[in-house]
Amino acid sequence: MHPLVIRSVIGFALFGFTSATLSGQTWEWTGSAGNAWSEGLNWDAGVPVGGSETILWFDQVPAPEIIHNIAGGLVLNQLNFTENSGPLR
C-alpha cells in the first residue's frame, strides 16, 4: 500500500475518533448537593442522560461515597476519574 494512502487512512481514523469524542454530551460531577447521581445539582449540567455519546467526569469528589441511583441504569461512552477523585471502593 502506498504511504500516502496509509497516512490518509490513519488521518481519517484519528479525525473520526476526535470528532466522536468532542461531540459527546459531557457532565462533570460537582457533588454540591450530596452524593446521589439523580440530584441535578450534583452535576454541572443537570442529571446525566444516558446514551452512546454520554461522558461523565469525576475530578473533585467531596463526598466519601457517591451513589448511582438513576432509575433504569445509564448507558455511557466514557466514565472518567482523575487523581483528585479519591479512592474507588
Distance bins in CASP14 RR format, pairs under 12 A and 6 or more apart:
PFRMAT RR
TARGET T0000
AUTHOR 0000-0000-0000
RMODE 2
METHOD distances of the structure
MODEL  1
1 7 0 0 0 0 0 1 0 0 0 0 0
1 8 0 0 0 0 0 1 0 0 0 0 0
1 9 0 0 0 0 1 0 0 0 0 0 0
1 10 0 0 0 0 0 1 0 0 0 0 0
2 8 0 0 0 0 1 0 0 0 0 0 0
2 9 0 0 0 0 0 1 0 0 0 0 0
3 9 0 0 0 0 0 1 0 0 0 0 0
3 10 0 0 0 0 0 1 0 0 0 0 0
4 10 0 0 0 0 0 1 0 0 0 0 0
4 11 0 0 0 0 0 1 0 0 0 0 0
5 11 0 0 0 0 0 1 0 0 0 0 0
5 12 0 0 0 0 0 1 0 0 0 0 0
6 12 0 0 0 0 0 1 0 0 0 0 0
6 13 0 0 0 0 0 1 0 0 0 0 0
7 13 0 0 0 0 0 1 0 0 0 0 0
7 14 0 0 0 0 0 1 0 0 0 0 0
8 14 0 0 0 0 0 1 0 0 0 0 0
8 15 0 0 0 0 0 1 0 0 0 0 0
9 15 0 0 0 0 0 1 0 0 0 0 0
9 16 0 0 0 0 0 1 0 0 0 0 0
10 16 0 0 0 0 0 1 0 0 0 0 0
10 17 0 0 0 0 0 1 0 0 0 0 0
11 17 0 0 0 0 1 0 0 0 0 0 0
11 18 0 0 0 0 1 0 0 0 0 0 0
11 19 0 0 0 0 0 1 0 0 0 0 0
12 18 0 0 0 0 0 1 0 0 0 0 0
12 19 0 0 0 0 0 1 0 0 0 0 0
13 19 0 0 0 0 0 1 0 0 0 0 0
13 20 0 0 0 0 0 1 0 0 0 0 0
14 20 0 0 0 0 0 1 0 0 0 0 0
14 21 0 0 0 0 0 1 0 0 0 0 0
15 21 0 0 0 0 0 1 0 0 0 0 0
15 22 0 0 0 0 0 1 0 0 0 0 0
16 22 0 0 0 0 1 0 0 0 0 0 0
16 23 0 0 0 0 1 0 0 0 0 0 0
17 23 0 0 0 0 0 1 0 0 0 0 0
17 77 0 0 0 0 0 1 0 0 0 0 0
18 24 0 0 0 0 0 1 0 0 0 0 0
19 53 0 0 0 0 0 1 0 0 0 0 0
20 52 0 0 0 0 1 0 0 0 0 0 0
20 53 1 0 0 1 0 0 0 0 0 0 0
20 55 0 0 0 0 0 1 0 0 0 0 0
20 77 0 0 0 0 1 0 0 0 0 0 0
20 78 0 0 0 0 0 1 0 0 0 0 0
21 53 0 0 0 0 1 0 0 0 0 0 0
21 55 1 0 0 1 0 0 0 0 0 0 0
21 77 0 0 0 0 1 0 0 0 0 0 0
21 78 1 0 0 1 0 0 0 0 0 0 0
21 80 0 0 0 0 0 1 0 0 0 0 0
22 53 0 0 0 0 1 0 0 0 0 0 0
22 55 0 0 0 0 1 0 0 0 0 0 0
22 77 0 0 0 0 0 1 0 0 0 0 0
22 78 0 0 0 0 0 1 0 0 0 0 0
23 52 0 0 0 0 0 1 0 0 0 0 0
23 53 1 0 0 1 0 0 0 0 0 0 0
23 54 0 0 0 0 0 1 0 0 0 0 0
23 55 0 0 0 0 0 1 0 0 0 0 0
23 77 0 0 0 0 0 1 0 0 0 0 0
24 45 0 0 0 0 0 1 0 0 0 0 0
24 48 0 0 0 0 0 1 0 0 0 0 0
24 49 0 0 0 0 0 1 0 0 0 0 0
24 50 0 0 0 0 0 1 0 0 0 0 0
24 51 0 0 0 0 1 0 0 0 0 0 0
24 52 0 0 0 0 1 0 0 0 0 0 0
24 53 1 1 0 0 0 0 0 0 0 0 0
24 54 1 0 0 1 0 0 0 0 0 0 0
24 55 1 0 1 0 0 0 0 0 0 0 0
24 56 0 0 0 0 0 1 0 0 0 0 0
24 57 0 0 0 0 0 1 0 0 0 0 0
24 76 0 0 0 0 0 1 0 0 0 0 0
24 77 1 0 0 1 0 0 0 0 0 0 0
24 78 0 0 0 0 1 0 0 0 0 0 0
25 43 0 0 0 0 0 1 0 0 0 0 0
25 44 0 0 0 0 0 1 0 0 0 0 0
25 45 1 0 0 1 0 0 0 0 0 0 0
25 46 0 0 0 0 0 1 0 0 0 0 0
25 47 0 0 0 0 0 1 0 0 0 0 0
25 48 1 0 0 1 0 0 0 0 0 0 0
25 49 1 0 0 1 0 0 0 0 0 0 0
25 50 0 0 0 0 1 0 0 0 0 0 0
25 51 0 0 0 0 1 0 0 0 0 0 0
25 52 0 0 0 0 0 1 0 0 0 0 0
25 53 1 0 1 0 0 0 0 0 0 0 0
25 54 1 0 1 0 0 0 0 0 0 0 0
25 55 1 0 0 1 0 0 0 0 0 0 0
25 56 0 0 0 0 1 0 0 0 0 0 0
25 57 0 0 0 0 0 1 0 0 0 0 0
25 75 0 0 0 0 0 1 0 0 0 0 0
25 76 0 0 0 0 0 1 0 0 0 0 0
25 77 0 0 0 0 1 0 0 0 0 0 0
25 78 0 0 0 0 0 1 0 0 0 0 0
26 43 0 0 0 0 0 1 0 0 0 0 0
26 44 0 0 0 0 1 0 0 0 0 0 0
26 45 1 0 0 1 0 0 0 0 0 0 0
26 46 0 0 0 0 0 1 0 0 0 0 0
26 48 0 0 0 0 1 0 0 0 0 0 0
26 49 0 0 0 0 0 1 0 0 0 0 0
26 50 0 0 0 0 0 1 0 0 0 0 0
26 53 0 0 0 0 1 0 0 0 0 0 0
26 54 0 0 0 0 1 0 0 0 0 0 0
26 55 1 0 1 0 0 0 0 0 0 0 0
26 56 1 0 0 1 0 0 0 0 0 0 0
26 57 1 0 0 1 0 0 0 0 0 0 0
26 58 0 0 0 0 0 1 0 0 0 0 0
26 59 0 0 0 0 0 1 0 0 0 0 0
26 76 0 0 0 0 0 1 0 0 0 0 0
26 77 0 0 0 0 1 0 0 0 0 0 0
26 78 0 0 0 0 1 0 0 0 0 0 0
26 79 0 0 0 0 0 1 0 0 0 0 0
26 80 0 0 0 0 1 0 0 0 0 0 0
27 37 0 0 0 0 1 0 0 0 0 0 0
27 40 0 0 0 0 1 0 0 0 0 0 0
27 42 0 0 0 0 1 0 0 0 0 0 0
27 43 1 0 1 0 0 0 0 0 0 0 0
27 44 1 0 0 1 0 0 0 0 0 0 0
27 45 1 0 1 0 0 0 0 0 0 0 0
27 46 1 0 0 1 0 0 0 0 0 0 0
27 47 0 0 0 0 1 0 0 0 0 0 0
27 48 1 0 1 0 0 0 0 0 0 0 0
27 49 0 0 0 0 1 0 0 0 0 0 0
27 50 0 0 0 0 1 0 0 0 0 0 0
27 51 0 0 0 0 0 1 0 0 0 0 0
27 53 0 0 0 0 0 1 0 0 0 0 0
27 54 1 0 0 1 0 0 0 0 0 0 0
27 55 1 0 0 1 0 0 0 0 0 0 0
27 56 1 0 1 0 0 0 0 0 0 0 0
27 57 1 0 0 1 0 0 0 0 0 0 0
27 58 0 0 0 0 1 0 0 0 0 0 0
27 59 0 0 0 0 0 1 0 0 0 0 0
27 70 0 0 0 0 0 1 0 0 0 0 0
27 74 0 0 0 0 0 1 0 0 0 0 0
27 76 0 0 0 0 0 1 0 0 0 0 0
27 77 0 0 0 0 0 1 0 0 0 0 0
27 78 0 0 0 0 0 1 0 0 0 0 0
27 79 0 0 0 0 0 1 0 0 0 0 0
27 80 0 0 0 0 0 1 0 0 0 0 0
28 42 0 0 0 0 0 1 0 0 0 0 0
28 43 1 0 0 1 0 0 0 0 0 0 0
28 44 1 0 1 0 0 0 0 0 0 0 0
28 45 1 0 0 1 0 0 0 0 0 0 0
28 46 0 0 0 0 0 1 0 0 0 0 0
28 48 0 0 0 0 1 0 0 0 0 0 0
28 55 0 0 0 0 1 0 0 0 0 0 0
28 56 1 0 0 1 0 0 0 0 0 0 0
28 57 1 0 1 0 0 0 0 0 0 0 0
28 58 1 0 0 1 0 0 0 0 0 0 0
28 59 1 0 0 1 0 0 0 0 0 0 0
28 60 0 0 0 0 1 0 0 0 0 0 0
28 61 0 0 0 0 0 1 0 0 0 0 0
28 80 0 0 0 0 1 0 0 0 0 0 0
28 81 0 0 0 0 0 1 0 0 0 0 0
28 82 0 0 0 0 0 1 0 0 0 0 0
28 84 0 0 0 0 0 1 0 0 0 0 0
28 85 0 0 0 0 0 1 0 0 0 0 0
29 35 0 0 0 0 1 0 0 0 0 0 0
29 36 0 0 0 0 0 1 0 0 0 0 0
29 37 0 0 0 0 1 0 0 0 0 0 0
29 39 0 0 0 0 0 1 0 0 0 0 0
29 40 0 0 0 0 0 1 0 0 0 0 0
29 41 0 0 0 0 0 1 0 0 0 0 0
29 42 1 0 0 1 0 0 0 0 0 0 0
29 43 1 0 0 1 0 0 0 0 0 0 0
29 44 0 0 0 0 1 0 0 0 0 0 0
29 45 0 0 0 0 0 1 0 0 0 0 0
29 46 0 0 0 0 0 1 0 0 0 0 0
29 47 0 0 0 0 0 1 0 0 0 0 0
29 48 0 0 0 0 1 0 0 0 0 0 0
29 55 0 0 0 0 0 1 0 0 0 0 0
29 56 1 0 0 1 0 0 0 0 0 0 0
29 57 1 0 0 1 0 0 0 0 0 0 0
29 58 1 0 1 0 0 0 0 0 0 0 0
29 59 1 0 0 1 0 0 0 0 0 0 0
29 60 1 0 0 1 0 0 0 0 0 0 0
29 61 1 0 0 1 0 0 0 0 0 0 0
29 62 0 0 0 0 1 0 0 0 0 0 0
29 63 0 0 0 0 1 0 0 0 0 0 0
29 66 1 0 0 1 0 0 0 0 0 0 0
29 67 0 0 0 0 0 1 0 0 0 0 0
29 68 0 0 0 0 0 1 0 0 0 0 0
29 79 0 0 0 0 0 1 0 0 0 0 0
29 80 0 0 0 0 1 0 0 0 0 0 0
29 81 0 0 0 0 1 0 0 0 0 0 0
29 82 0 0 0 0 0 1 0 0 0 0 0
29 84 0 0 0 0 0 1 0 0 0 0 0
29 85 0 0 0 0 1 0 0 0 0 0 0
29 86 0 0 0 0 0 1 0 0 0 0 0
30 37 0 0 0 0 0 1 0 0 0 0 0
30 39 0 0 0 0 0 1 0 0 0 0 0
30 40 0 0 0 0 1 0 0 0 0 0 0
30 41 1 0 0 1 0 0 0 0 0 0 0
30 42 1 0 1 0 0 0 0 0 0 0 0
30 43 1 0 0 1 0 0 0 0 0 0 0
30 44 1 0 1 0 0 0 0 0 0 0 0
30 45 0 0 0 0 1 0 0 0 0 0 0
30 46 0 0 0 0 1 0 0 0 0 0 0
30 56 0 0 0 0 0 1 0 0 0 0 0
30 57 0 0 0 0 0 1 0 0 0 0 0
30 58 0 0 0 0 0 1 0 0 0 0 0
30 59 0 0 0 0 1 0 0 0 0 0 0
30 60 1 0 0 1 0 0 0 0 0 0 0
30 61 0 0 0 0 1 0 0 0 0 0 0
30 62 0 0 0 0 1 0 0 0 0 0 0
30 63 0 0 0 0 0 1 0 0 0 0 0
30 66 0 0 0 0 0 1 0 0 0 0 0
31 37 0 0 0 0 1 0 0 0 0 0 0
31 39 0 0 0 0 1 0 0 0 0 0 0
31 40 0 0 0 0 1 0 0 0 0 0 0
31 41 1 0 0 1 0 0 0 0 0 0 0
31 42 1 0 1 0 0 0 0 0 0 0 0
31 43 1 0 0 1 0 0 0 0 0 0 0
31 44 0 0 0 0 1 0 0 0 0 0 0
31 46 0 0 0 0 0 1 0 0 0 0 0
31 58 0 0 0 0 1 0 0 0 0 0 0
31 59 0 0 0 0 0 1 0 0 0 0 0
31 60 0 0 0 0 1 0 0 0 0 0 0
31 61 1 0 0 1 0 0 0 0 0 0 0
31 62 1 0 1 0 0 0 0 0 0 0 0
31 63 1 0 0 1 0 0 0 0 0 0 0
31 64 0 0 0 0 0 1 0 0 0 0 0
31 65 0 0 0 0 0 1 0 0 0 0 0
31 66 1 0 0 1 0 0 0 0 0 0 0
31 67 0 0 0 0 0 1 0 0 0 0 0
31 85 0 0 0 0 0 1 0 0 0 0 0
32 39 0 0 0 0 1 0 0 0 0 0 0
32 40 0 0 0 0 1 0 0 0 0 0 0
32 41 1 0 1 0 0 0 0 0 0 0 0
32 42 1 0 0 1 0 0 0 0 0 0 0
32 43 0 0 0 0 1 0 0 0 0 0 0
32 44 0 0 0 0 1 0 0 0 0 0 0
32 46 0 0 0 0 0 1 0 0 0 0 0
32 60 0 0 0 0 0 1 0 0 0 0 0
32 61 0 0 0 0 0 1 0 0 0 0 0
32 62 1 0 0 1 0 0 0 0 0 0 0
32 63 0 0 0 0 1 0 0 0 0 0 0
33 39 1 0 1 0 0 0 0 0 0 0 0
33 40 1 0 0 1 0 0 0 0 0 0 0
33 41 1 1 0 0 0 0 0 0 0 0 0
33 42 1 0 1 0 0 0 0 0 0 0 0
33 43 0 0 0 0 1 0 0 0 0 0 0
33 46 0 0 0 0 0 1 0 0 0 0 0
33 47 0 0 0 0 0 1 0 0 0 0 0
33 62 0 0 0 0 0 1 0 0 0 0 0
33 63 0 0 0 0 1 0 0 0 0 0 0
33 66 0 0 0 0 0 1 0 0 0 0 0
34 40 0 0 0 0 0 1 0 0 0 0 0
34 41 0 0 0 0 1 0 0 0 0 0 0
34 42 1 0 0 1 0 0 0 0 0 0 0
34 43 0 0 0 0 0 1 0 0 0 0 0
34 61 0 0 0 0 0 1 0 0 0 0 0
34 62 0 0 0 0 1 0 0 0 0 0 0
34 63 1 0 1 0 0 0 0 0 0 0 0
34 64 0 0 0 0 0 1 0 0 0 0 0
34 65 0 0 0 0 0 1 0 0 0 0 0
34 66 0 0 0 0 1 0 0 0 0 0 0
34 67 0 0 0 0 1 0 0 0 0 0 0
34 69 0 0 0 0 0 1 0 0 0 0 0
35 41 0 0 0 0 0 1 0 0 0 0 0
35 42 1 0 0 1 0 0 0 0 0 0 0
35 58 0 0 0 0 0 1 0 0 0 0 0
35 61 0 0 0 0 1 0 0 0 0 0 0
35 62 0 0 0 0 1 0 0 0 0 0 0
35 63 1 0 1 0 0 0 0 0 0 0 0
35 64 0 0 0 0 1 0 0 0 0 0 0
35 65 1 0 1 0 0 0 0 0 0 0 0
35 66 1 0 1 0 0 0 0 0 0 0 0
35 67 1 0 1 0 0 0 0 0 0 0 0
35 68 0 0 0 0 0 1 0 0 0 0 0
35 69 0 0 0 0 1 0 0 0 0 0 0
36 42 1 0 0 1 0 0 0 0 0 0 0
36 43 0 0 0 0 0 1 0 0 0 0 0
36 47 0 0 0 0 1 0 0 0 0 0 0
36 63 0 0 0 0 1 0 0 0 0 0 0
36 65 0 0 0 0 0 1 0 0 0 0 0
36 66 1 0 0 1 0 0 0 0 0 0 0
36 67 1 0 1 0 0 0 0 0 0 0 0
36 68 0 0 0 0 1 0 0 0 0 0 0
36 69 1 0 1 0 0 0 0 0 0 0 0
36 70 0 0 0 0 1 0 0 0 0 0 0
36 71 0 0 0 0 0 1 0 0 0 0 0
37 43 0 0 0 0 1 0 0 0 0 0 0
37 46 0 0 0 0 0 1 0 0 0 0 0
37 47 1 0 0 1 0 0 0 0 0 0 0
37 48 1 0 0 1 0 0 0 0 0 0 0
37 49 0 0 0 0 0 1 0 0 0 0 0
37 50 0 0 0 0 0 1 0 0 0 0 0
37 56 0 0 0 0 1 0 0 0 0 0 0
37 58 0 0 0 0 0 1 0 0 0 0 0
37 63 0 0 0 0 0 1 0 0 0 0 0
37 65 0 0 0 0 0 1 0 0 0 0 0
37 66 1 0 0 1 0 0 0 0 0 0 0
37 67 1 0 0 1 0 0 0 0 0 0 0
37 68 1 0 1 0 0 0 0 0 0 0 0
37 69 1 0 1 0 0 0 0 0 0 0 0
37 70 1 0 1 0 0 0 0 0 0 0 0
37 71 0 0 0 0 0 1 0 0 0 0 0
37 72 0 0 0 0 0 1 0 0 0 0 0
37 73 0 0 0 0 1 0 0 0 0 0 0
37 74 1 0 0 1 0 0 0 0 0 0 0
37 76 0 0 0 0 0 1 0 0 0 0 0
37 79 0 0 0 0 0 1 0 0 0 0 0
38 46 0 0 0 0 0 1 0 0 0 0 0
38 47 1 0 0 1 0 0 0 0 0 0 0
38 48 0 0 0 0 1 0 0 0 0 0 0
38 66 0 0 0 0 0 1 0 0 0 0 0
38 67 0 0 0 0 1 0 0 0 0 0 0
38 68 0 0 0 0 1 0 0 0 0 0 0
38 69 1 0 1 0 0 0 0 0 0 0 0
38 70 1 0 1 0 0 0 0 0 0 0 0
38 71 1 0 0 1 0 0 0 0 0 0 0
38 72 0 0 0 0 0 1 0 0 0 0 0
38 73 0 0 0 0 0 1 0 0 0 0 0
38 74 0 0 0 0 0 1 0 0 0 0 0
39 46 0 0 0 0 1 0 0 0 0 0 0
39 47 1 0 0 1 0 0 0 0 0 0 0
39 48 0 0 0 0 0 1 0 0 0 0 0
39 63 0 0 0 0 0 1 0 0 0 0 0
39 66 0 0 0 0 0 1 0 0 0 0 0
39 67 0 0 0 0 1 0 0 0 0 0 0
39 68 0 0 0 0 0 1 0 0 0 0 0
39 69 0 0 0 0 1 0 0 0 0 0 0
39 70 0 0 0 0 0 1 0 0 0 0 0
40 46 1 0 1 0 0 0 0 0 0 0 0
40 47 1 0 1 0 0 0 0 0 0 0 0
40 48 0 0 0 0 1 0 0 0 0 0 0
40 49 0 0 0 0 0 1 0 0 0 0 0
40 69 0 0 0 0 0 1 0 0 0 0 0
40 70 0 0 0 0 0 1 0 0 0 0 0
41 47 0 0 0 0 1 0 0 0 0 0 0
42 48 0 0 0 0 1 0 0 0 0 0 0
42 56 0 0 0 0 0 1 0 0 0 0 0
42 58 0 0 0 0 0 1 0 0 0 0 0
42 60 0 0 0 0 0 1 0 0 0 0 0
42 61 0 0 0 0 0 1 0 0 0 0 0
42 62 0 0 0 0 1 0 0 0 0 0 0
42 63 0 0 0 0 1 0 0 0 0 0 0
42 66 0 0 0 0 1 0 0 0 0 0 0
42 67 0 0 0 0 1 0 0 0 0 0 0
42 68 0 0 0 0 0 1 0 0 0 0 0
42 69 0 0 0 0 0 1 0 0 0 0 0
42 70 0 0 0 0 0 1 0 0 0 0 0
43 49 0 0 0 0 0 1 0 0 0 0 0
43 54 0 0 0 0 0 1 0 0 0 0 0
43 55 0 0 0 0 0 1 0 0 0 0 0
43 56 0 0 0 0 1 0 0 0 0 0 0
43 57 0 0 0 0 1 0 0 0 0 0 0
43 58 0 0 0 0 0 1 0 0 0 0 0
43 66 0 0 0 0 0 1 0 0 0 0 0
43 70 0 0 0 0 0 1 0 0 0 0 0
44 56 0 0 0 0 0 1 0 0 0 0 0
44 57 0 0 0 0 1 0 0 0 0 0 0
44 58 0 0 0 0 0 1 0 0 0 0 0
44 59 0 0 0 0 0 1 0 0 0 0 0
44 60 0 0 0 0 0 1 0 0 0 0 0
45 54 0 0 0 0 0 1 0 0 0 0 0
45 55 0 0 0 0 0 1 0 0 0 0 0
45 56 0 0 0 0 0 1 0 0 0 0 0
45 57 0 0 0 0 0 1 0 0 0 0 0
46 56 0 0 0 0 0 1 0 0 0 0 0
46 70 0 0 0 0 0 1 0 0 0 0 0
47 54 0 0 0 0 0 1 0 0 0 0 0
47 56 0 0 0 0 0 1 0 0 0 0 0
47 68 0 0 0 0 0 1 0 0 0 0 0
47 69 0 0 0 0 0 1 0 0 0 0 0
47 70 1 0 0 1 0 0 0 0 0 0 0
47 71 0 0 0 0 0 1 0 0 0 0 0
47 74 0 0 0 0 1 0 0 0 0 0 0
48 54 1 0 0 1 0 0 0 0 0 0 0
48 55 0 0 0 0 1 0 0 0 0 0 0
48 56 1 0 0 1 0 0 0 0 0 0 0
48 57 0 0 0 0 0 1 0 0 0 0 0
48 58 0 0 0 0 0 1 0 0 0 0 0
48 68 0 0 0 0 0 1 0 0 0 0 0
48 70 1 0 0 1 0 0 0 0 0 0 0
48 73 0 0 0 0 0 1 0 0 0 0 0
48 74 1 0 0 1 0 0 0 0 0 0 0
48 75 0 0 0 0 0 1 0 0 0 0 0
48 76 0 0 0 0 1 0 0 0 0 0 0
48 77 0 0 0 0 0 1 0 0 0 0 0
48 78 0 0 0 0 0 1 0 0 0 0 0
48 79 0 0 0 0 0 1 0 0 0 0 0
49 55 0 0 0 0 0 1 0 0 0 0 0
49 56 0 0 0 0 0 1 0 0 0 0 0
49 70 0 0 0 0 1 0 0 0 0 0 0
49 72 0 0 0 0 0 1 0 0 0 0 0
49 73 0 0 0 0 0 1 0 0 0 0 0
49 74 0 0 0 0 1 0 0 0 0 0 0
49 75 0 0 0 0 1 0 0 0 0 0 0
49 76 0 0 0 0 0 1 0 0 0 0 0
49 77 0 0 0 0 0 1 0 0 0 0 0
50 56 0 0 0 0 1 0 0 0 0 0 0
50 68 0 0 0 0 0 1 0 0 0 0 0
50 70 0 0 0 0 1 0 0 0 0 0 0
50 71 0 0 0 0 0 1 0 0 0 0 0
50 72 0 0 0 0 1 0 0 0 0 0 0
50 73 0 0 0 0 1 0 0 0 0 0 0
50 74 1 0 1 0 0 0 0 0 0 0 0
50 75 1 0 1 0 0 0 0 0 0 0 0
50 76 1 0 0 1 0 0 0 0 0 0 0
50 77 0 0 0 0 1 0 0 0 0 0 0
50 78 0 0 0 0 0 1 0 0 0 0 0
50 79 0 0 0 0 0 1 0 0 0 0 0
51 73 0 0 0 0 0 1 0 0 0 0 0
51 74 0 0 0 0 1 0 0 0 0 0 0
51 75 1 0 1 0 0 0 0 0 0 0 0
51 76 1 0 0 1 0 0 0 0 0 0 0
51 77 1 0 0 1 0 0 0 0 0 0 0
51 78 0 0 0 0 0 1 0 0 0 0 0
52 74 0 0 0 0 0 1 0 0 0 0 0
52 75 1 0 0 1 0 0 0 0 0 0 0
52 76 0 0 0 0 1 0 0 0 0 0 0
52 77 1 0 1 0 0 0 0 0 0 0 0
52 78 0 0 0 0 0 1 0 0 0 0 0
53 75 0 0 0 0 1 0 0 0 0 0 0
53 76 0 0 0 0 1 0 0 0 0 0 0
53 77 1 0 1 0 0 0 0 0 0 0 0
53 78 0 0 0 0 1 0 0 0 0 0 0
54 70 0 0 0 0 0 1 0 0 0 0 0
54 73 0 0 0 0 0 1 0 0 0 0 0
54 74 1 0 0 1 0 0 0 0 0 0 0
54 75 1 0 0 1 0 0 0 0 0 0 0
54 76 1 0 1 0 0 0 0 0 0 0 0
54 77 1 0 1 0 0 0 0 0 0 0 0
54 78 1 0 0 1 0 0 0 0 0 0 0
54 79 0 0 0 0 1 0 0 0 0 0 0
54 80 0 0 0 0 0 1 0 0 0 0 0
55 74 0 0 0 0 0 1 0 0 0 0 0
55 75 0 0 0 0 0 1 0 0 0 0 0
55 76 1 0 0 1 0 0 0 0 0 0 0
55 77 1 0 1 0 0 0 0 0 0 0 0
55 78 1 0 1 0 0 0 0 0 0 0 0
55 79 0 0 0 0 1 0 0 0 0 0 0
55 80 1 0 0 1 0 0 0 0 0 0 0
56 66 0 0 0 0 0 1 0 0 0 0 0
56 68 0 0 0 0 1 0 0 0 0 0 0
56 70 0 0 0 0 0 1 0 0 0 0 0
56 74 0 0 0 0 1 0 0 0 0 0 0
56 75 0 0 0 0 0 1 0 0 0 0 0
56 76 1 0 0 1 0 0 0 0 0 0 0
56 77 0 0 0 0 1 0 0 0 0 0 0
56 78 1 0 0 1 0 0 0 0 0 0 0
56 79 1 0 1 0 0 0 0 0 0 0 0
56 80 1 0 0 1 0 0 0 0 0 0 0
56 81 0 0 0 0 1 0 0 0 0 0 0
56 85 0 0 0 0 0 1 0 0 0 0 0
57 76 0 0 0 0 0 1 0 0 0 0 0
57 77 0 0 0 0 0 1 0 0 0 0 0
57 78 0 0 0 0 1 0 0 0 0 0 0
57 79 0 0 0 0 1 0 0 0 0 0 0
57 80 1 0 1 0 0 0 0 0 0 0 0
57 81 0 0 0 0 1 0 0 0 0 0 0
57 82 1 0 0 1 0 0 0 0 0 0 0
57 84 0 0 0 0 0 1 0 0 0 0 0
57 85 0 0 0 0 1 0 0 0 0 0 0
58 66 1 0 0 1 0 0 0 0 0 0 0
58 68 0 0 0 0 0 1 0 0 0 0 0
58 78 0 0 0 0 0 1 0 0 0 0 0
58 79 1 0 0 1 0 0 0 0 0 0 0
58 80 1 0 0 1 0 0 0 0 0 0 0
58 81 1 0 1 0 0 0 0 0 0 0 0
58 82 1 0 0 1 0 0 0 0 0 0 0
58 83 0 0 0 0 0 1 0 0 0 0 0
58 84 0 0 0 0 1 0 0 0 0 0 0
58 85 1 0 1 0 0 0 0 0 0 0 0
58 86 0 0 0 0 1 0 0 0 0 0 0
58 87 0 0 0 0 0 1 0 0 0 0 0
58 88 0 0 0 0 1 0 0 0 0 0 0
59 80 0 0 0 0 1 0 0 0 0 0 0
59 81 0 0 0 0 1 0 0 0 0 0 0
59 82 1 0 1 0 0 0 0 0 0 0 0
59 83 0 0 0 0 1 0 0 0 0 0 0
59 84 1 0 1 0 0 0 0 0 0 0 0
59 85 1 0 0 1 0 0 0 0 0 0 0
59 86 0 0 0 0 0 1 0 0 0 0 0
60 66 0 0 0 0 0 1 0 0 0 0 0
60 81 0 0 0 0 0 1 0 0 0 0 0
60 82 0 0 0 0 1 0 0 0 0 0 0
60 83 0 0 0 0 0 1 0 0 0 0 0
60 84 1 0 1 0 0 0 0 0 0 0 0
60 85 1 0 0 1 0 0 0 0 0 0 0
60 86 0 0 0 0 1 0 0 0 0 0 0
61 67 0 0 0 0 0 1 0 0 0 0 0
61 81 0 0 0 0 1 0 0 0 0 0 0
61 82 0 0 0 0 1 0 0 0 0 0 0
61 83 0 0 0 0 0 1 0 0 0 0 0
61 84 1 0 0 1 0 0 0 0 0 0 0
61 85 1 0 1 0 0 0 0 0 0 0 0
61 86 1 0 1 0 0 0 0 0 0 0 0
61 87 0 0 0 0 1 0 0 0 0 0 0
61 88 0 0 0 0 1 0 0 0 0 0 0
61 89 0 0 0 0 0 1 0 0 0 0 0
62 84 0 0 0 0 0 1 0 0 0 0 0
62 85 0 0 0 0 0 1 0 0 0 0 0
62 86 0 0 0 0 0 1 0 0 0 0 0
63 85 0 0 0 0 0 1 0 0 0 0 0
63 86 0 0 0 0 0 1 0 0 0 0 0
64 85 0 0 0 0 0 1 0 0 0 0 0
64 86 0 0 0 0 1 0 0 0 0 0 0
64 87 0 0 0 0 1 0 0 0 0 0 0
64 88 0 0 0 0 0 1 0 0 0 0 0
64 89 0 0 0 0 1 0 0 0 0 0 0
65 86 0 0 0 0 0 1 0 0 0 0 0
65 87 0 0 0 0 0 1 0 0 0 0 0
65 88 0 0 0 0 0 1 0 0 0 0 0
65 89 1 0 0 1 0 0 0 0 0 0 0
66 79 0 0 0 0 0 1 0 0 0 0 0
66 81 0 0 0 0 0 1 0 0 0 0 0
66 85 0 0 0 0 1 0 0 0 0 0 0
66 86 0 0 0 0 0 1 0 0 0 0 0
66 88 0 0 0 0 0 1 0 0 0 0 0
66 89 0 0 0 0 0 1 0 0 0 0 0
67 89 0 0 0 0 0 1 0 0 0 0 0
68 74 1 0 0 1 0 0 0 0 0 0 0
68 76 0 0 0 0 0 1 0 0 0 0 0
68 79 0 0 0 0 0 1 0 0 0 0 0
70 76 0 0 0 0 0 1 0 0 0 0 0
79 85 0 0 0 0 0 1 0 0 0 0 0
79 88 0 0 0 0 0 1 0 0 0 0 0
81 87 0 0 0 0 0 1 0 0 0 0 0
81 88 1 0 0 1 0 0 0 0 0 0 0
82 88 0 0 0 0 0 1 0 0 0 0 0
END
